[in-house]
Amino acid sequence: MLTPLDLHGKKFNKEFRGYDSKEVDTFFAQVVKDFERLYQDNIELKEALERAATKLEYFEQMEATMHSTLAIAQETAEEVKQSGKKQVELLIKESAVERQRLLTETENTCKKMTDEAEAYCKKINSETEEKCSQMLKEAEEKVQAAERAYKEQVRLASTHRTHMRTLLEGQLELMRKAEKEHF
């Protein structure tokens, strides 16, 4: 892109009949092209400036409107604040009454639930003790039956052992006699 210095300092070579016309034409074609672009840029910048000025005017009007709206809002806020303060005081009083009512109701409900839970626990405890006693009794009976069965098995085994010993001793005696007779 050409600068103003390029335009001022441009020297053309001299030819037989003056400056080289191709060089001059090329240079001026570049100057025209750059000038057209700068001219277009200038137009676009002017349009942008006009748009910015329009926006500025719009925003200045908005600012004035906002100032008046802010003043009205501040007045309204003060009124709302006072009204809200009265409503809060009323709500605090109503809340205290409601809190006390709920507290009493909750205490009564808790007492009732505690009483019911204690009664249920006593019932379950009694039933559990009864079942445990019954199970313990049944277990003791089974242990006694098992002990009796074990003793019976021991007695039978002892009787069987004695019988087997007698039988074996008899067989052994017979074998000894048979051996003496053979030899």
MARVO-26949 format. One record per residue: residue number from 1; residue in three letters; y, x, z of N, C-alpha, C, O in turn. Coordinates in steps of 0.05 Angstrom, whole numbers. Each point is the difference from the previous one (the first is absolute). Layout:
# MARVO-26949
SITE, NUM, ALA, Y, X, Z, Y, X, Z, Y, X, Z, Y, X, Z
...
//
This chain:
# MARVO-26949
SITE, 1, MET, -23, 17, 0, 23, -17, 0, 25, 18, 0, 1, 20, 14
SITE, 2, LEU, 19, -28, -29, 24, 16, -3, 18, -5, 24, 1, -22, 12
SITE, 3, THR, 14, 43, -4, 19, -2, 21, 28, 2, -12, 2, 8, -23
SITE, 4, PRO, 19, -15, 38, 27, 3, -11, 6, 29, -8, 15, 4, -19
SITE, 5, LEU, -26, 15, 33, 4, 28, -7, -12, 6, -28, 12, 15, -15
SITE, 6, ASP, -35, -28, 10, -12, 4, -27, 18, -9, -22, 3, 13, -21
SITE, 7, LEU, 11, -35, 26, 18, -11, -20, 24, 18, -4, 9, 6, -22
SITE, 8, HIS, 2, 3, 44, 24, 17, -1, -6, 28, -11, 16, 11, -14
SITE, 9, GLY, -39, -1, 21, -5, 28, -8, -17, 3, -25, -7, 23, -6
SITE, 10, LYS, 2, -44, -8, -17, 2, -23, 15, 14, -23, 22, -7, -7
SITE, 11, LYS, -35, 27, -4, 11, 16, -23, -20, -4, -23, -24, 2, 4
SITE, 12, PHE, 35, -6, -26, -17, -4, -24, 1, 26, -17, 21, 12, -2
SITE, 13, ASN, -43, -5, -9, -1, 24, -18, 15, -6, -26, -2, -22, -11
SITE, 14, LYS, 16, 41, 3, 15, -4, -25, -17, 8, -24, -14, 20, 1
SITE, 15, GLU, 15, -36, -21, -15, 5, -24, 20, 6, -22, 24, 3, 4
SITE, 16, PHE, -34, -3, -26, 17, 6, -23, 22, -20, -3, 22, 7, -8
SITE, 17, ARG, -28, -31, 13, 21, -21, -3, 8, -11, 27, 10, -23, 1
SITE, 18, GLY, -13, 36, 20, 7, -9, 26, -24, -2, 19, -19, 16, -3
SITE, 19, TYR, 20, -35, 21, -23, -3, 19, -24, -11, -14, 1, -12, -21
SITE, 20, ASP, -24, 19, 34, -26, -10, -11, -1, -30, 5, -1, -9, 23
SITE, 21, SER, 1, -6, -44, 1, -30, 2, -24, -11, 14, 2, -19, 15
SITE, 22, LYS, -26, 31, -19, -24, -10, 14, 3, 4, 30, -7, -18, 16
SITE, 23, GLU, 17, 41, -9, 3, 6, 29, 20, -19, 12, -4, -10, 23
SITE, 24, VAL, 26, 5, -36, 20, -18, 10, -11, -28, 2, 4, -14, 20
SITE, 25, ASP, -18, 5, -41, -12, -27, 0, -20, -4, 23, 0, -20, 13
SITE, 26, THR, -17, 40, -9, -20, -1, 21, 14, -2, 27, -8, -15, 17
SITE, 27, PHE, 29, 32, -14, 14, 0, 26, 13, -27, 5, -2, -11, 22
SITE, 28, PHE, 16, 0, -42, 13, -25, 4, -20, -23, 3, 6, -20, 14
SITE, 29, ALA, -29, 22, -26, -21, -21, 4, -9, 0, 29, -4, -21, 12
SITE, 30, GLN, 2, 46, -1, -8, 2, 29, 22, -11, 17, -5, -14, 20
SITE, 31, VAL, 30, 20, -27, 23, -10, 16, 1, -30, -1, 4, -13, 21
SITE, 32, VAL, -8, 1, -44, 0, -29, -3, -22, -12, 17, 4, -20, 14
SITE, 33, LYS, -28, 32, -16, -23, -11, 15, 6, 1, 30, -5, -20, 14
SITE, 34, ASP, 15, 43, -4, 6, 3, 28, 22, -19, 8, 0, -12, 22
SITE, 35, PHE, 20, 9, -39, 23, -17, 6, -9, -29, 2, 8, -15, 18
SITE, 36, GLU, -26, 7, -37, -10, -28, 1, -15, -5, 26, 3, -21, 12
SITE, 37, ARG, -19, 40, -4, -15, -3, 25, 19, -2, 23, -4, -17, 18
SITE, 38, LEU, 23, 34, -17, 20, 0, 22, 16, -26, -1, 6, -11, 22
SITE, 39, TYR, 1, 2, -45, 15, -25, -3, -17, -24, 11, 10, -17, 15
SITE, 40, GLN, -36, 18, -22, -18, -22, 9, -3, 2, 31, 0, -20, 14
SITE, 41, ASP, -3, 45, -4, -2, 4, 29, 25, -11, 14, -2, -12, 21
SITE, 42, ASN, 25, 18, -33, 25, -9, 11, 1, -31, 1, 9, -12, 20
SITE, 43, ILE, -18, -1, -41, -1, -30, -1, -18, -10, 22, 7, -19, 15
SITE, 44, GLU, -31, 31, -13, -19, -9, 21, 11, 5, 28, -4, -17, 18
SITE, 45, LEU, 18, 39, -14, 12, 5, 26, 22, -20, 7, 3, -9, 23
SITE, 46, LYS, 13, 2, -44, 21, -20, 5, -13, -27, 7, 10, -14, 18
SITE, 47, GLU, -32, 7, -32, -13, -26, 6, -12, 1, 29, 2, -19, 14
SITE, 48, ALA, -13, 42, -7, -12, 3, 27, 23, -2, 21, -4, -12, 21
SITE, 49, LEU, 26, 24, -28, 23, -1, 19, 10, -29, 3, 7, -9, 22
SITE, 50, GLU, -6, -6, -44, 8, -28, 1, -20, -16, 17, 8, -17, 16
SITE, 51, ARG, -34, 22, -20, -20, -14, 16, 3, 7, 29, -1, -18, 18
SITE, 52, ALA, 6, 43, -12, 4, 9, 28, 24, -13, 12, 0, -8, 23
SITE, 53, ALA, 22, 6, -39, 25, -13, 10, -6, -29, 6, 10, -11, 20
SITE, 54, THR, -25, -2, -38, -7, -29, 4, -16, -3, 25, 5, -18, 16
SITE, 55, LYS, -25, 36, -12, -16, -1, 24, 16, 5, 25, -3, -13, 20
SITE, 56, LEU, 22, 32, -22, 17, 6, 23, 16, -24, 8, 3, -7, 23
SITE, 57, GLU, 8, -7, -43, 16, -24, 5, -18, -21, 13, 8, -14, 19
SITE, 58, TYR, -32, 11, -29, -19, -20, 11, -7, 7, 29, 0, -17, 17
SITE, 59, PHE, -5, 43, -12, -7, 8, 27, 24, -2, 19, -3, -6, 24
SITE, 60, GLU, 27, 10, -34, 24, -3, 17, 3, -30, 8, 7, -6, 22
SITE, 61, GLN, -13, -12, -42, 1, -28, 7, -22, -7, 20, 4, -16, 18
SITE, 62, MET, -28, 28, -22, -22, -4, 18, 8, 9, 28, -7, -13, 20
SITE, 63, GLU, 20, 36, -18, 8, 11, 25, 19, -19, 15, -3, -5, 24
SITE, 64, ALA, 22, -7, -39, 19, -19, 12, -15, -24, 10, 4, -10, 22
SITE, 65, THR, -23, 0, -38, -16, -23, 7, -17, 7, 25, -3, -17, 18
SITE, 66, MET, -8, 41, -18, -16, 8, 23, 16, 2, 26, -10, -7, 21
SITE, 67, HIS, 34, 16, -24, 18, 2, 24, 5, -28, 12, -2, -4, 24
SITE, 68, SER, 8, -15, -42, 5, -27, 10, -26, -12, 11, 0, -14, 21
SITE, 69, THR, -22, 19, -35, -26, -10, 10, -8, 13, 27, -10, -14, 17
SITE, 70, LEU, 16, 39, -14, -5, 14, 25, 16, -12, 23, -11, -3, 22
SITE, 71, ALA, 36, -3, -27, 17, -12, 20, -12, -27, 9, -2, -6, 24
SITE, 72, ILE, -6, -10, -44, -12, -27, 6, -26, 5, 15, -6, -15, 19
SITE, 73, ALA, -10, 34, -28, -26, 6, 13, 4, 8, 29, -16, -7, 17
SITE, 74, GLN, 37, 23, -12, 5, 9, 28, 7, -24, 17, -9, -2, 23
SITE, 75, GLU, 25, -16, -33, 7, -24, 15, -25, -17, 6, -4, -9, 22
SITE, 76, THR, -11, 6, -44, -25, -16, 3, -19, 13, 20, -13, -13, 16
SITE, 77, ALA, 11, 40, -18, -18, 14, 18, 8, -3, 29, -17, -3, 17
SITE, 78, GLU, 43, 3, -12, 9, -5, 28, -8, -27, 10, -9, -4, 22
SITE, 79, GLU, 13, -16, -40, -8, -28, 8, -30, -2, 4, -9, -12, 20
SITE, 80, VAL, -6, 25, -38, -29, -1, 3, -8, 15, 26, -19, -8, 14
SITE, 81, LYS, 32, 30, -8, -6, 16, 24, 4, -17, 25, -17, 0, 18
SITE, 82, GLN, 39, -15, -17, 6, -17, 23, -21, -22, 2, -11, -6, 22
SITE, 83, SER, 5, -7, -45, -20, -21, 0, -27, 11, 8, -15, -12, 15
SITE, 84, GLY, 8, 36, -25, -26, 12, 6, -2, 7, 29, -21, -3, 12
SITE, 85, LYS, 43, 12, 0, 0, 7, 28, -6, -24, 17, -16, 2, 19
SITE, 86, LYS, 28, -25, -26, -6, -25, 15, -29, -8, -4, -13, -8, 19
SITE, 87, GLN, 3, 11, -43, -28, -8, -6, -19, 19, 15, -21, -9, 11
SITE, 88, VAL, 28, 34, -9, -17, 20, 14, -1, -8, 30, -22, 1, 12
SITE, 89, GLU, 45, -7, -1, 0, -8, 29, -18, -24, 5, -15, -1, 19
SITE, 90, LEU, 18, -19, -37, -17, -24, 2, -30, 7, -3, -16, -10, 15
SITE, 91, LEU, 10, 27, -35, -28, 8, -4, -11, 15, 24, -23, -3, 7
SITE, 92, ILE, 40, 20, 5, -9, 15, 24, -8, -19, 22, -21, 3, 13
SITE, 93, LYS, 38, -24, -8, -6, -19, 21, -26, -16, -7, -17, -3, 17
SITE, 94, GLU, 15, -6, -42, -24, -15, -8, -25, 18, 2, -21, -9, 8
SITE, 95, SER, 24, 34, -16, -22, 19, 1, -10, 5, 29, -24, 2, 4
SITE, 96, ALA, 43, -1, 14, -7, 5, 28, -17, -24, 10, -20, 4, 14
SITE, 97, VAL, 29, -28, -20, -15, -24, 8, -28, 0, -13, -20, -5, 13
SITE, 98, GLU, 19, 10, -39, -25, 0, -15, -19, 22, 11, -24, -4, 2
SITE, 99, ARG, 36, 28, 4, -16, 22, 11, -13, -8, 26, -24, 5, 4
SITE, 100, GLN, 39, -18, 13, -11, -8, 26, -22, -21, -4, -21, 1, 13
SITE, 101, ARG, 25, -19, -31, -20, -21, -6, -26, 14, -10, -22, -7, 9
SITE, 102, LEU, 25, 25, -28, -23, 14, -11, -14, 17, 20, -25, 2, 1
SITE, 103, LEU, 41, 11, 17, -12, 16, 21, -17, -16, 18, -23, 7, 7
SITE, 104, THR, 33, -30, 2, -15, -18, 17, -25, -10, -14, -22, 0, 12
SITE, 105, GLU, 25, -9, -37, -23, -9, -15, -21, 21, -4, -24, -5, 3
SITE, 106, THR, 33, 30, -8, -18, 22, -4, -15, 7, 26, -24, 5, 0
SITE, 107, GLU, 39, -6, 23, -13, 6, 25, -21, -21, 6, -22, 7, 9
SITE, 108, ASN, 28, -33, -14, -20, -21, 5, -24, 3, -18, -23, -2, 9
SITE, 109, THR, 28, 9, -35, -22, 4, -18, -17, 23, 8, -25, -1, -1
SITE, 110, CYS, 38, 23, 9, -15, 24, 9, -17, -6, 25, -23, 8, 1
SITE, 111, LYS, 34, -23, 18, -15, -7, 24, -24, -17, -8, -22, 5, 10
SITE, 112, LYS, 26, -24, -27, -22, -18, -8, -22, 17, -14, -23, -3, 5
SITE, 113, MET, 32, 21, -24, -19, 16, -14, -15, 19, 19, -24, 5, -3
SITE, 114, THR, 38, 6, 23, -12, 18, 19, -21, -15, 17, -22, 10, 4
SITE, 115, ASP, 29, -34, 5, -19, -16, 15, -24, -7, -16, -23, 2, 9
SITE, 116, GLU, 27, -10, -34, -23, -6, -18, -17, 24, -5, -25, -1, 0
SITE, 117, ALA, 38, 24, -4, -15, 25, -4, -16, 8, 24, -23, 9, -2
SITE, 118, GLU, 35, -12, 26, -15, 7, 24, -24, -19, 4, -22, 10, 7
SITE, 119, ALA, 26, -36, -12, -22, -19, 3, -22, 7, -21, -24, 0, 7
SITE, 120, TYR, 31, 7, -31, -19, 7, -20, -15, 25, 8, -24, 2, -4
SITE, 121, CYS, 39, 18, 14, -13, 25, 9, -20, -5, 22, -22, 11, 0
SITE, 122, LYS, 30, -28, 19, -19, -6, 22, -25, -14, -11, -22, 7, 9
SITE, 123, LYS, 26, -25, -27, -23, -14, -12, -18, 20, -15, -24, 0, 4
SITE, 124, ILE, 36, 17, -20, -15, 20, -16, -14, 19, 20, -23, 7, -4
SITE, 125, ASN, 37, 1, 25, -11, 19, 19, -24, -13, 14, -21, 13, 3
SITE, 126, SER, 23, -38, 5, -22, -14, 13, -23, -3, -19, -23, 6, 8
SITE, 127, GLU, 28, -14, -33, -22, -2, -20, -13, 27, -5, -24, 1, -2
SITE, 128, THR, 40, 19, 1, -10, 27, -5, -18, 9, 23, -21, 11, -4
SITE, 129, GLU, 31, -15, 29, -16, 8, 23, -27, -15, 0, -21, 11, 6
SITE, 130, GLU, 22, -37, -12, -24, -17, -1, -19, 11, -21, -24, 3, 5
SITE, 131, LYS, 34, 3, -29, -17, 10, -22, -11, 27, 8, -24, 6, -5
SITE, 132, CYS, 41, 11, 17, -10, 27, 8, -22, -3, 21, -20, 15, -1
SITE, 133, SER, 24, -33, 21, -21, -4, 20, -26, -9, -13, -22, 10, 7
SITE, 134, GLN, 25, -29, -25, -24, -10, -14, -14, 22, -16, -24, 3, 0
SITE, 135, MET, 41, 12, -15, -12, 22, -16, -13, 21, 18, -20, 11, -7
SITE, 136, LEU, 33, -5, 30, -11, 20, 18, -27, -10, 11, -19, 15, 3
SITE, 137, LYS, 18, -41, 5, -24, -12, 10, -22, 2, -21, -23, 8, 6
SITE, 138, GLU, 30, -15, -31, -20, 1, -22, -9, 29, -5, -24, 5, -5
SITE, 139, ALA, 43, 13, 7, -7, 29, -4, -18, 9, 22, -20, 15, -5
SITE, 140, GLU, 26, -23, 30, -18, 8, 23, -28, -12, -4, -20, 14, 5
SITE, 141, GLU, 19, -39, -14, -26, -12, -5, -15, 15, -22, -25, 4, 3
SITE, 142, LYS, 39, 4, -24, -13, 15, -21, -9, 27, 10, -22, 10, -8
SITE, 143, VAL, 38, 3, 25, -8, 26, 11, -25, -3, 17, -18, 16, -2
SITE, 144, GLN, 18, -37, 19, -23, -5, 17, -25, -5, -17, -21, 10, 6
SITE, 145, ALA, 25, -27, -27, -23, -6, -18, -9, 26, -13, -25, 4, -3
SITE, 146, ALA, 43, 13, -5, -7, 25, -13, -14, 18, 20, -19, 14, -8
SITE, 147, GLU, 28, -13, 33, -13, 16, 20, -28, -10, 5, -19, 16, 3
SITE, 148, ARG, 16, -43, -1, -27, -11, 4, -18, 7, -24, -23, 8, 4
SITE, 149, ALA, 33, -11, -28, -15, 7, -24, -8, 30, 0, -22, 7, -7
SITE, 150, TYR, 41, 10, 15, -5, 28, 2, -21, 6, 20, -19, 16, -5
SITE, 151, LYS, 21, -28, 29, -20, 5, 21, -28, -10, -9, -20, 13, 5
SITE, 152, GLU, 20, -36, -20, -25, -10, -10, -12, 20, -20, -24, 4, 0
SITE, 153, GLN, 41, 7, -17, -9, 19, -20, -10, 25, 14, -21, 12, -8
SITE, 154, VAL, 35, -3, 29, -9, 24, 15, -27, -6, 13, -18, 17, 0
SITE, 155, ARG, 16, -41, 12, -26, -8, 13, -22, -1, -21, -22, 11, 5
SITE, 156, LEU, 27, -23, -28, -20, -2, -21, -7, 28, -10, -24, 6, -5
SITE, 157, ALA, 44, 11, 2, -5, 27, -10, -17, 16, 21, -18, 15, -7
SITE, 158, SER, 24, -19, 33, -14, 13, 21, -29, -10, 0, -19, 16, 3
SITE, 159, THR, 15, -42, -5, -27, -12, -1, -15, 11, -24, -23, 7, 2
SITE, 160, HIS, 36, -7, -24, -12, 10, -25, -7, 29, 3, -22, 9, -9
SITE, 161, ARG, 39, 7, 21, -5, 29, 4, -24, 4, 18, -18, 16, -5
SITE, 162, THR, 18, -32, 27, -23, 2, 19, -26, -7, -15, -20, 13, 3
SITE, 163, HIS, 21, -35, -18, -23, -9, -14, -9, 21, -20, -24, 6, -3
SITE, 164, MET, 43, 6, -12, -6, 21, -19, -12, 25, 13, -18, 12, -10
SITE, 165, ARG, 30, -5, 33, -10, 23, 15, -29, -5, 8, -17, 18, -3
SITE, 166, THR, 12, -41, 14, -27, -7, 9, -19, 1, -24, -22, 11, 2
SITE, 167, LEU, 31, -22, -25, -17, -1, -24, -5, 28, -10, -22, 7, -7
SITE, 168, LEU, 43, 10, 7, -3, 27, -10, -17, 17, 19, -17, 16, -8
SITE, 169, GLU, 21, -21, 34, -17, 15, 19, -29, -8, -3, -18, 17, 1
SITE, 170, GLY, 14, -43, -6, -28, -9, -5, -11, 13, -25, -23, 9, 0
SITE, 171, GLN, 38, -8, -21, -9, 12, -25, -5, 30, 4, -20, 11, -11
SITE, 172, LEU, 37, 2, 26, -3, 28, 5, -26, 5, 16, -14, 19, -5
SITE, 173, GLU, 9, -36, 24, -24, 2, 17, -25, -3, -18, -19, 15, 3
SITE, 174, LEU, 20, -35, -21, -22, -4, -18, -5, 24, -18, -22, 7, -6
SITE, 175, MET, 44, 5, -3, -2, 23, -18, -12, 24, 15, -15, 16, -11
SITE, 176, ARG, 22, -13, 36, -11, 22, 16, -30, -4, 4, -16, 19, -2
SITE, 177, LYS, 9, -43, 8, -29, -6, 4, -15, 5, -26, -21, 11, 0
SITE, 178, ALA, 33, -20, -22, -13, 3, -26, -2, 30, -6, -20, 8, -13
SITE, 179, GLU, 38, 7, 20, 1, 29, -6, -22, 14, 17, -13, 18, -9
SITE, 180, LYS, 11, -27, 34, -20, 13, 18, -28, -7, -10, -19, 17, 2
SITE, 181, GLU, 15, -40, -12, -26, -8, -10, -7, 14, -25, -24, 5, -6
SITE, 182, HIS, 43, 1, -10, -5, 14, -25, -6, 29, 5, -15, 12, -16
SITE, 183, PHE, 25, -1, 33, -2, 29, 4, -17, 5, 23, -5, 23, 7
//
